[in-house]
């Protein structure tokens, strides 16, 4: 499974670079191909780190564990909600459906890059709380984020997994991590 995830991350980074630098139109808040070309060294570092973040996200979402789980079925390793660039629709619960795994991987990379650019002063812990719909300035001590009485996830364990993979602290800001 780790070999699969490593290949997924590497392939995703390559596809992301090809898609957004040659053909794709970036979503609002993401770098254009010209902006990325102006700062290619930083973009390479960021792409590598975004790829690691994407790999951990896909793993935590259950990507590839079963052909019948939502992320795998929808070619959506990040369980991205709503209509987004590259999606071909949404499922009954509102999660994006992509035509291929590569398109879903590219969307996850674009989503994470957009978050890193939009929320540079958020810590990994805060962006994890936001991911689950929690208050980034009032994270519960146990890390559990609830919505309408339903557990959405644990911001602390998600942030710890990402931080460990990147070799940083959960308190590092996105600007610090992806600079």
C-alpha positions in Angstrom: 0.0 0.0 0.0 2.8 2.4 0.8 4.3 1.8 -2.7 1.0 2.6 -4.2 0.7 5.9 -2.2 4.2 6.9 -3.1 3.5 6.2 -6.8 0.2 8.1 -6.4 2.0 11.1 -4.9 4.7 11.1 -7.5 2.3 10.7 -10.4 0.0 13.3 -8.9 2.8 15.8 -8.7 3.8 15.1 -12.3 0.2 15.3 -13.5 -0.4 18.5 -11.5 2.7 20.2 -13.1 1.7 19.1 -16.6 -2.0 20.0 -16.3 -1.6 23.4 -14.7 1.5 24.5 -16.6 0.4 23.3 -20.1 -3.3 23.0 -20.4 -5.4 23.6 -17.3 -7.0 26.8 -16.1 -6.3 27.4 -12.5 -9.2 28.0 -10.1 -9.5 31.3 -8.4 -6.8 31.8 -5.8 -4.2 29.5 -7.4 -1.1 30.5 -9.3 -1.3 30.9 -13.1 1.2 29.1 -15.3 3.1 32.4 -15.8 3.3 33.1 -12.0 4.5 29.5 -11.5 7.1 29.9 -14.2 8.4 33.2 -12.6 9.2 31.4 -9.4 10.0 27.8 -10.6 12.3 26.9 -7.7 9.7 27.8 -5.0 7.0 26.1 -7.1 9.0 22.9 -7.2 9.5 22.9 -3.4 5.8 23.7 -2.9 4.7 21.0 -5.4 6.7 18.4 -3.5 5.3 19.4 -0.2 1.8 19.7 -1.6 2.2 16.2 -3.0 3.1 14.9 0.5 0.0 16.7 1.9 -2.1 15.2 -0.8 -0.7 11.7 -0.2 -1.6 11.9 3.5 -5.0 13.4 2.8 -5.8 10.6 0.3 -4.7 8.0 2.8 -6.8 9.5 5.6 -9.8 9.7 3.3 -9.5 5.9 2.5 -8.4 6.4 -1.1 -7.8 3.0 -2.7 -8.8 0.9 0.3 -12.0 -0.4 -1.4 -13.4 0.0 -4.9 -16.7 0.8 -3.3 -15.7 3.6 -0.9 -16.6 7.2 -1.9 -13.1 8.6 -2.7 -12.2 5.6 -4.9 -15.6 5.3 -6.6 -15.7 9.0 -7.4 -12.0 9.2 -8.4 -11.8 11.8 -5.7 -8.8 11.1 -3.3 -9.5 14.3 -1.3 -13.3 13.8 -0.9 -13.7 17.3 -2.4 -17.2 18.6 -2.2 -19.1 20.4 -4.9 -18.6 21.1 -8.5 -14.9 22.0 -9.1 -12.6 22.3 -12.1 -12.2 18.9 -13.8 -15.2 17.3 -12.1 -18.0 15.8 -14.2 -20.7 16.0 -11.5 -21.4 15.3 -7.9 -22.8 12.3 -6.1 -26.0 12.2 -3.9 -24.0 13.6 -0.9 -22.5 16.4 -2.9 -19.0 15.1 -3.4 -17.2 15.8 -6.7 -17.0 13.0 -9.2 -14.0 13.0 -11.6 -13.6 11.2 -14.9 -10.3 9.6 -13.9 -8.1 9.1 -10.9 -5.6 11.5 -12.4 -8.2 14.3 -12.7 -9.1 13.7 -9.0 -5.5 13.8 -8.0 -5.0 17.1 -9.9 -8.0 18.6 -8.3 -6.8 17.6 -4.8 -3.4 19.2 -5.5 -5.0 22.4 -6.8 -7.3 22.5 -3.8 -4.5 22.1 -1.3 -2.3 24.7 -3.2 -5.3 27.1 -3.2 -5.7 26.6 0.6 -1.9 27.2 1.2 -2.2 30.4 -0.8 -5.5 31.6 0.6 -4.7 30.9 4.3 -0.9 31.4 4.7 -1.2 32.4 8.3 -3.2 29.4 9.4 -1.3 26.7 11.2 -1.6 23.0 10.1 -3.9 22.5 13.1 -6.1 25.5 12.1 -6.4 24.4 8.4 -7.3 20.9 9.6 -10.0 22.3 11.9 -11.3 24.4 8.9 -11.3 21.2 6.7 -13.7 19.6 9.1 -15.9 22.8 9.3 -14.6 23.8 12.8 -13.7 27.2 14.3 -10.1 27.8 13.5 -9.7 30.0 16.6 -11.5 27.7 19.0 -10.3 24.1 18.5 -11.6 21.7 21.1 -9.0 20.2 23.4 -9.7 16.7 22.2 -9.6 17.9 18.5 -13.0 16.5 17.6 -15.0 18.7 15.3 -18.8 18.2 15.3 -21.5 19.6 13.0 -25.2 19.0 13.8 -24.1 16.5 16.5 -22.2 14.4 14.0 -18.4 13.9 14.4 -16.7 15.3 11.3 -13.2 14.3 12.2 -10.3 15.0 14.5 -8.3 18.1 13.6 -5.4 17.2 15.9 -4.8 13.7 14.4 -5.1 15.0 10.8 -2.7 17.9 11.5 -0.2 15.5 13.3 -0.2 13.1 10.3 0.5 15.9 7.9 3.1 17.5 10.1 4.9 14.2 10.7 5.1 13.5 7.0 6.4 17.1 6.3 8.8 17.1 9.3 7.2 20.2 10.9 5.0 21.1 13.8 1.3 21.3 13.8 1.8 24.9 14.9 3.8 25.9 11.8 1.8 28.2 9.5 1.1 27.2 5.9 3.5 30.0 4.8 6.3 28.5 6.9 5.6 24.9 5.7 5.2 25.7 1.9 7.7 28.5 1.5 
